[in-house]
Amino acid sequence: MTTNEIAQQAKAFLYELNDARYEYSFSTNETWSYSQCNPKEKLILENKYYPVFFKKLEASDVQAFHQVLNKEKHALSQSDDAVTEEVNSKGRIYIAAYCLSKLK
């Protein structure tokens, strides 16, 4: 995937999260947490938190997607967590966004 395509997908993901912030009535102190996960970890997050949003990526695109998320995260809120996890694992192909205070 090209850099522009990755940037467009990351911005669309952030736009979806921003919409969800209003749809699910987030308070001003609730923020998105981001993590990188494999399919097994994805199921664990889905069973623990609601809402959870995912973006499936090729392993080669994860680093660039992280960079765009960190650069563009101001579109959500200055207090949202940056993606800081290690991104070199080829088995981790999902970027997950969830709110730690919104448990199922």
N, C-alpha and C positions, 0 to 999 in steps of 0.2 A: 504494500500500500504506500502511496506517496505521502509526503509530509503534509501536503494540503488536505488530503483525504482524512488523515489521522486528526488533524486540527479541526476539521469540520465535524467529525464524529465526536471528538471530545467536547466541543462547544454544544453540540446537540444533547449530549449526556448531561452537561451542566444545566442546560435549559430545562431538560426534563426534571432534574433535581430541584430547580428553582420553582417550577410549577407544583411539584409534590409538596414543597414546603408550605404552600398555601392550601393545597387540597387536603393535607393531613393535619392542618392547624398547628404547625410548629410554633412554640413560643420563641421569644427573642433569644433565649439562652440555649435553645436546642440547636445543635449543629450536626452536619453530616460527618461521619467518620468514613474514611476510605481504606480499603485493604485490597490486596491482591490475593486471589485464592484459586484453588483447583476445584473440580466438580464436587468432590466430597465435602470440602470446606464450604462451598456454596450452599449445599443442602443444610448444613449445620446453621449457617447464618439465616437461611430462610425459615428454619424452624424456631429460631430464637428471637428474631426482630421482625417488626412490620412497620413501615414498608421497607423493602430491600430492593435496590435497583442494581442491575448488573450490565456490564458491557463485555461481550466475549471478543477477545483479540487473539491475533496470531502472536506467538512468542516474540517474534522479531519486532512487533509494533508496540509492545508494552512500554518500553522505556520512553518512546516518543509521546505516547498517550499520557504517561505520568507527567512528563515535562509540560505538556499543554494544560493539564489539570492544575498543576501547581502555579502556572503562569496566569491562568484565567479564573482561578478560584474566587477572586474578588467578585465575580458575577453572582455568587451565592451570598457570601458574607465574609467579612474580614476575619471572623473568629472560627470559620470552618477549618478542620484539620487538613494539613497537607498530606499528600501521599509520600510516605517516607520509607516504606518497606523495601527490602531488597528486591530487585526486579530481574535478576538473572536466571531464575528457575524456569526451565522450559515447560515444566508441568503446570505452572500457574498461568492460566490463560483468561481469567475473569478479573475485572476490576469491580469491586462491590462498594456500594454506598449505602450506609444505614445509620440510624440515629441510636446511640447507646441508651437513651432514656425511653425509647419506644419498643418495649418488649411485647411479645405476644401474650 
